[in-house]
Structure formats: structure tokens, C-alpha cells
Amino acid sequence: MSNAVQTSSSSAPANGTNQAPQPHVRVDGETLVLEATAATAGPENLQLVHGEAQIPTYRRQFTLSRELDASRIEAQLRDGMLRLTIPKAEEARPRRIQVQVG
């Protein structure tokens, strides 16, 4: 059994390429941190005389339950959707306990 977290990334492709900036995912202690910088694409053939831009950044953090196995987190980015799969720790999984008679 595992839990899944999904987040969408509407980032424009960077520098005219077909790839959007890749998000950064890390675990710091009991905290899961997601970070990304969105690329902004301007019109082609634009000659900039003066410009001012802010680079939009995204940061989100979650406190992980002790029932989750942070060492086995998997991350997959497809079509702008980041999917994290976080399995439960073996100790937290339900198990049968055999009852001894006698």
C-alpha cells in the first residue's frame, strides 16, 4: 500500500525547448520539499530594449507521517503532472497475528 501526491506544473518550456524545468524533490528529516522555477517564454523575434521580469518559483513542503517510508519515495513527471508515490513502512502495514491455543 502506498500514498500518492500529484501536482501540476504549467511551466512553459525553457528557452524554446520542448522540456519544462524539472522540479526538485527532496526529503529533509520528516519534511518532503517540492521546488520548481517556471520558465517564461517570450515572443520569437522580439528585440528587448528594456525589460523587467520576475521568475516565478514554487515551493511546497509537507510533513511526512512516520508510517511512510521516505527512503522509497518515487517521483514521475509526465505531461506537466508530478506524481510522487510514497509507500508505507513495513512496520506500519497491517499484519496477521497468529493466536496460539494452550
N, C-alpha and C positions, 0 to 999 in steps of 0.2 A: 504494500500500500504506500502511496506517495501523495503529496500535495503538489499542486501546480499553481504558479503565479504567471499571469500574462499581462503584458503592457504593450501598447502600440507605439511605434515611432514614425511620425510623419515627416521625418527629416528629408530634405531634398538631397539628391546625390551630390557628392563633393566634387568640385572642380570639373564639372561636365562628365564625370564618370558615371557608370551605372550602379555604383555602390554608395549607399548612405554610410555615414560614420558609424563605426561599430561601437555599441555600448560597452561599458566596462562594468563587470560584476565582480564583487569580492566579498569575502566574509571576514569581518574584523571582530573577533571574540564571538559574541552571541548576536552580532548585528550583520544583516545582509544589506549591502550597499549597491545601488544601481546608479550609474552616472553615464551621461552622454552629452555630446555637443552637437547641436543641429547645424547642418551646413545650410547656408543661404545661397541660392543661385540667382544671379542677375541676368538680365537680357544679354544675348550674344551681341557682339559688335558694339558694345557700349563703351565709350571712352569716358572715363570718370575724370572730371575736372576737380571736384571737391566732393567728399563723401564722409558720412559718419555712420557707423554700424555697430550694433550690439550683437554679440554672439550669444544666441540663446542656449542656455545649459539646463540640464535636467538632472536632478539628484533626488533620490528617494531612498529611504532606509527603513528596514523592518527588523524588529526583534524576533529572533528565531526561538521557537519553543525548544526546550531541552529534549523533547520527544523526537526531534528531527535530527537526521544525520547530515550535518553540514559538510562533511568530507566527501559526500557522494552527490552533491548538487550538480545537475546537468543544465546547460543553457543552450538554447537553439534559437537562432534568428532567421525568420523566413517571412518574406513579403512585408517587412516592416513590423512584424509582430515578434516580440521576445518572449519565449516560453521557458520558464525555469521549472524543473522537476526536482522536488525535494523529498527524498524518501524518508520514511520513519526509521528511527533507530531500532535495531534488533530488540533492545530491551523494552521498547515501548509497544511492540507488536503483541497482539493477543496470543496467548498460548494455552494449551490444554494442560491441566494438572491432573495427573493420574491419582486416583484415590485408592489407597491400599486398605484392604479389609483385614482385620485381625488384630 
